[in-house]
Amino acid sequence: MENKEVRTPVSQKPHTVEKPKDTSGIGGMVSIEINEKKVSVPFGTTILEACRENGIHIPTLCHHDDLCVAGVCRVCVVDIEGMRTLQASCAFPITSPIKVRTSTPMVRKARRHIIDLLLSEHYGQCYTCVRNNNCELQGLAKEYGVDHFAFGHVQESQYPVDNSSYSVIRDMDKCVLCKRCVRTCIDLQEVGVLESVDRGDKTHISTFMEKPLADVVCINCGQCINRCPTGALHANDPSDEIWQAIDDPTKHVVIQTAPSPRAAIGEEFGLEAGHSMTQQLNTALKRIGFDGVFDTNFTADLTIIEEGTELIIRLYKALVEKDASVALPQFTSCSPGWVKYIEHFYPEYLDNVSSAKSPQQMFGSLFKTYYAEKLNLDPANIVSVALMPCAAKKFECNRPEMNDSGFKDVDYGLTTREMAKMVKEAGIHLPEMPKAHFDNPFGDASGAGLIFGATGGVMEAAIRTVVEFVLGKKVEDLFENANVIPVRGFEGIKYAEIPIGNEVGPVPGIVKHLVPNWDWLKGATLKVAVVHGTANAKKVMEDIKAGGKFSECHFIEFMACPGGCLGGGGQPIPTSPEIRQKRAEAIYAEDESLELRKSHENPHVLRIYEEFLTDGPCGHKSHKLLHTHYTKRGKYIA
């Protein structure tokens, strides 16, 4: 397969000062002194980078590896010989020999005064804050021995808490004006909801015309939360309501868990990134009091069947029936942040979005229909909880159209951080839990559903199924060990082509009612793309509008968050490219450990078509429960 790649935009890479070409004749290296130690660093390296590379600690607050340089907090100041004032190490590129000192009395006092000034305007008590013991300002105060408020302490709230959003709560009394949220929203995601307004002591972070977050074009991705150093931004936590439901004997409380939280939740219990806690979490959730614990990967497998079938229908109508109204490329619909993004910024392309609901919402529909029938339960008494890596999932489950079961399909969305808090509240240390499997009737799922958690995972899962459906051969014949490497990795935009060739297989029974054969695909080339982060989504959408390369694709995976779900706005804090890479490795390692790695071979999925969705994928019943019903033109598509 030919694999073409588009350069990752700067917004998806760790930001550093760009290093100019060396013209000094010394090989691009500059000799400097840091605390009287001589070192050589590449031309253009910042002082902060040079210190970190040499094991020298410099405190920071506004700096973040995912974001562009700001240099606004000044906590990272250092003393440079010959310069009258202290300099922000994060924003100082090294272009000539210098002597740097990082711990002089002036540096120490300056940092302490900056921290004291930040605390003087920081309203609230640490022990009631959602970021208690994981707050960078709190950590700096401890590091610099703050034991009193040197410049006083604000006694009254200055800003009302904005809790209008289902996903993100803003408490500007805790804001330190580091502008990480602004840089995240404008530079990393290119949404632009937040901005710094006014000047001097009136400066604050605001939305458009100070409107509530629910009334602006926020896509609910929560990336601002993951980069906020304090409790100024946090997710809208429903755990108190969930505890009430668990404690109510009339309620049957079920939970589905997505793969990305399971690959990251160990970080909340002191483990290094990259430890999957899937089966330990199953045990912990049963001990907490959930009546049923299920794997979102089951409905991820179901999504591949439904979304893949929808793609086959679209292609057949376009290529065989010559229906010019068919919208191609087909876009994935699993990421609610991406769906919100296209609704706001590219509504004319809503027909391109797959009508398939996300795995979370598919499971919600099944809980209150199929599952309720199986266990002879009143669906009105089923409380459906979803453990997700994503703040936008909270908004998604509260969308008014998500009630095709006759009830609210998913009642509550929990982030990884909130789930860890509930586990700790129950007195459970997760790493010590014995392992357990998921509950029936859905059981364990395939590795294809598991890899949904990483960018490219939906596409890889789809390719594993499409290859075997259409070519009639094992995907391992094309990709070693069924690992579709061309769509993996953290490049912001990936493109791949899969030649169908002139040999096709028989049509599998599960889709035989939709197409007579695969002859119409002979000689075709399937063109696909994978996109993560809405800054990259914007580039691809603009290319499609201009009739560029991506307009020729048949299927495109979009994820709103950098790295996909494993970098979601509900994941443990901190986040960084290295942490996201380790979470991805945990997901792929778990996939390779499974015997079942293809969605269409999941026996539980096949059984649900035999017992419940009897008119097959994209049939009337599956459209009612597992798909959204209307295109942007208001045309019923079931």
Secondary structure by P-SEA (a helix, b strand, c coil): cbbbbcccccccccccccccccccccccbbbbbcccbbbbbcccccaaaaaaaacbbbbbcccccccccccccccbbbbcccccccccccccccccbbbbbcccaaaaaaaaaaaaaaaaaccccccccccccccaaaaaaaaaccccccccccccccccccccccccccccccccccaaaaaaaccccccccccccccccccccccccccccccccccccccccccccccccccccaaaaaaaaaaccccbbbbbbcaaaaacccccccccccccaaaaaaaaaaaacccbbbbaaaaaaaaaaaaaaaaaaaaaaacccccccccccbbbcccaaaaaaaacccccccccccccccaaaaaaaaaacaaaaaaccccccbbbbbbccccaaaaaaacccccccccccccccccaaaaaaaaaaaccccccbbbbbbbccccccccccccccccaaaaaaaaaaaaaaccccccccccccccccccccccccccccccccccccccccccccccccccccccbbbbbbbbccaaaaaaaaaaaaaccccccccbbbbbcccccccccccccccccaaaaaaaaaaaaaaaaacccccccccaaaaaaaacccccccccccccccccccccccccccc
